[in-house]
């Protein structure tokens, strides 16, 4: 199973970025990932919350998504599985480079800041033969070799069946034409 481990973020949004991202689905021709994080809500000073209140009531689960966006040629981390959510961080543009190896930009509450300390390690991708480069999908190697060997054979068989001296219109007949023979 393919996972991405992101590390190196300190401070604002570190809980959102750092950790293990699990394969979610194929999106935009590349593997996409997700993870859940726990957020603790701070109690308001004016609230009547009892100090004995159960801590689990203060915890929210937030699902985050890591996926490639071809329009910007970048990987993003968002709180939605599409571009409708809040983008927390991005990595790109790839410029035909390797996935997740560019400098990350992170929203720090005031604006976008580059963070040169963030790194991403892709674990388990080398076992998948359907990946062409990084996390991009292509045909599996076995399918490519089978297709490559099948195409010339089909062309040879077609050439053997068809007599080049007969016009194309005479070679292909409709069922009605065949009945009239």
N, C-alpha and C positions, 0 to 999 in steps of 0.2 A: 504494500500500500504506500502511495506517495504522500509525503507530508513536507511542509515547509516550516523550518524553524527560524524565526526572526528574533534577533537579540541586539543589544547595544543601546537601546533607547533609554535615556534617563529623563525624569521629570514629567512634564505634561504629556499625556497620552501614552505613557510607557506601558500601562496595563493593557491598552488596546493593541499595541504593536507586538510587544515581546511575548513569545510563546510559540506553541506548536499549532500550525494551521493544517487541518485535515482536508483531504480531497472531498469536494462537494459535487461538482459536475463539470462537464465540458461547456465552456462559454467562450464565444468569439474565437473558436478554433484552438483554444489552449485550455489546459487544466485550470480549474478555479477551486478556491479553498474557502473554508469558513471555520469559525471557532466561537465559542461562547465564553463570555467573561462575566464575572460577578461585580456588580457595582453596589456600593454601600451608599444609601441615601443619608444625608446629614439631617438630623431633626432640627426643625425651626426652633429658635429660642422662645418664640411666643406660643409654641404648641403645648398642649396639655399632655404630652407623651410622658408616660410613667417611666422612670429609670429602670424599672423591673421588666419593661416590655421585652418580649422575645426578640433576639437579634435577627432571626431569620426573616422577620417582617420588614426589616430595613434593607434587605438584599434584593436587587433586581438582576435578572439575567439578560444580558444584551448579546445578540448574535451579530457578529461582524463578518464581512465578506472580503476576500482578497481575489481580485480578478483583473484580467487584461482588458484595456479599452483601446481598440484600434484607432478611434478618432483622435486620440491624444498620443498614441503609441507609448502608453505607460500602464503600469500596474497601479491599482488603487486599493486602498482599504476604506470600506464604507459600511455604514449601518444598514444599507439596503442592498438587495441583490442586483440592482440596476443603478442607473445614474440619477435616480430620484432622491437618493438619500444624502446624508452628510458625508463628505469625503474627509477622512481623518489624516490620511497620508498618501503619498504617491511616490512612484519610483520609475523614472524614465525621463525623456524618451529613450527607447531602446536603440534606435538608429542601427538596426540589424545587429546589435550586440546581444549578449547573453541575458536571459531573463533574470530579473531581480538583482543585477550586479551594478546598477547605476546608483547615483547618489539619491538618497531618500529626502523628501520634503515632508515636514510634519506640521500640522496645524497646532500652534502652541497656545491658543486662546486669544492671542493678539494679532497673529498673522502667520504666514507660511515661513518656516525656517528650514534651511538645509541642515541635515544631521549626517555627518560623515562617519559617525560611530555605528550606525545601524548596518547589520549584515544579515543576509538571508542564506540559509543552507537548504538545498533541495535534497531530500532523502528518499531513496527508492525509485527515482526516475530512470536510472540506468537499466533497471529490470524490465521496463516497458519498451517493446519494440515498435509501438505505434507512434512514439515521439520522434519527430524529425530533428529538432534542435531545441534544447532547453525544455520548455513545457508546451511547445507547439505540437499539434497533432498532424500526422500524415498517415499514409497507408502502412500497415504492418509490413515488415521486411518480407515475411513469407508470402503475403498477398502480392507485393510488388514483384517478386521473382516468379510467382505463379502466373501473374498477368503478363509479364514480359515474355515468358516462354509460350503462352497460349496464343498471343496475338499473331506471331509469324506463322504458327501452324494453321490457324484459321484462314489467314490470307492465302497460304499455299493450297489448302483444300478448296477454297472458293475458285482459285485460278485453275485448278485441275478440272472442276466441274463445268466451268463455263468455257465454251468454244469461242475464241475471240473472232472467228470468222462470221459468226451469226450476230446480227444487230441486237442491241440491248432490248429493244421492244419485243423481239421474238423470243428472247430467253425467258422473260418473265411473263407468264400468262395468268389470267384470272381463272377461277374455277369454271366460269361459263365458257371461256375459250377452250379450256381443256376438255370439257364435255363435247364440244363440237368437233373434236378431232376424230 
